[in-house]
Amino acid sequence: MYVEVKKTVDVSIDRLWALLGDFANEGASTGLVVEKGEGFGLGATCTSGVEGHRIWEMCVNHDPEKFMVSYIIDMGETPVYDYIGTARLHFVDVNHTMIHWYSHWRWRDLPGNEVSIEDWEKLMKNAYITVIDNMVKKVKDGR
């Protein structure tokens, strides 16, 4: 499965990268309920919750030159597995950045699962949009 969001925002790429690049700490706290973040850059991890599910994330690619982070997620006992996501910032002009957030993952049927693939796709897209909007707000609020 594949999900992506592209959004251009009125914040400079450097200011956004300062947040996104700090994957397990400031970057992770922009939309989900982060319980614990450890490390910086490659290998950084965080544990958070979304929609009642506890998830563990680890940064597997941290590229400041490309303004890109990739991460894997273990969602525990959910239908989603083998998840890898990437968030990449693209320079538009000094005050605008295009954010391209996408993920690949696999789906499994679990006993008692009442959530459809389409519902998960919508959940993931909404999560990306929430994180993007919260990153922009955080940068504009000077945090």
N, C-alpha and C positions, 0 to 999 in steps of 0.2 A: 504494500500500500504506500501511497505517497500523498503528502499534504504540504502545501506551501502558501505563504503569505508574502506579498511584496507591498511595501508601503514607503512613500517618500514623506519625510518629516522635516520640519523647519528647525533643525538643530545641526550643529557642525559635527563632522565625522569624529574629530578628536574628542569632543565632549561625550559623545555616545560611547566611543570605544573605552574611555576611562571607566565607564560603568559596565558595559558588556564584557570587557576583557577581564574584569574581576569576577570571574564566573561563579565561584562558590560563596562569595560574600556579598558585596554590593549588587553585582549583576543578578544574582539569584533572588535577591529580595525585592524584585520589581514586579511581582505579580502573583507569586505563589506564597503559601505560608511556609517559610523556611524554618526548619527546626534546628538545623546544624549545618554549617559550612566549614570546610577545612582546606587549606592550601591555596595556592595561586597558580594559574596557568595550567599547563599540562599535568594531569593527574589530580587536579583539584576535585573535591567531591562536595555534594550537599544532599541533604535529606529534606524533603518537603512534602506537602500534601496538596492535592487538588481533587475537588469533587468527591471528598471522602476517601480517596485512595492515597496511601503513603507510597512515595516514590523515591528512589535513590538515583542520583545522577553523577557521572564522572566525565570530566573534560578529557577528550582523547586527541584533540588537535587545538592548539592555541597559536595563531599566526598573526602577530601584530602588524606585519607588513601588508597582509591582505585584509586586515580588520575582520578576522574570522575565528569563530570557535565552533568546534564540533563536540558532541557529547553523546554518551550512551545513557540509556535509562533502564532500570529494572523496576517495572511497575508491579511486581509481586503477582498476586493472584488475580490478574485482569486478563482479558482476551488478547492484549497487545504484548508482543515480545519481539526481540531482536530490533529494538528501536535505536536508531541513530539520527540525531538532529544536527543541523548546522544553521548558525546565524552569521550572516556576512553583511558588512556595511559597505556601501558603494558611494563614493564621492559624487555629488551632483554639482554643488558649488559651495562657497565658503560657509553658507548658512543652511544648506540642505543636504540631507543624506537619504539614500534609498536603502531600506533594510529588506533583505531577502532571507526569510526564515523558512526552512523546509526540513522534512523528515521522511525517512523510509522506515517501515516497520511491517511486521507480519501479524496475522490474525489467527487466533485459534478459538474453536468452540469449547466453552467450558460448561459443565453441568450447572443449570440454574441461571445462566447468563441471560439477561433480558435486554441487553444493550446491543444495538445493531452496529455494524461497521460504519454506517453513515453517521450515527450518533457520535462515535468515537472521532471520526474525521472532523465533525463540527466542533466537538470539545477541544481537539487539538488546535484547530484554526483559531477558535476563540481564546485559547490560552496564549497563543503567539501574539494575537492582537492586544490582549490585556497587558502582556509583558512589554510590548513595544510602547503602548500608550503610557504605561507607568514609568518606563525608562525616560521618555520624553518629558513627562511631568516632573520627574525627579531632577533631571538636568535643568529644566527651566526654573524650578524652585531653588536651585543652587545647592542641592544635596549631592 
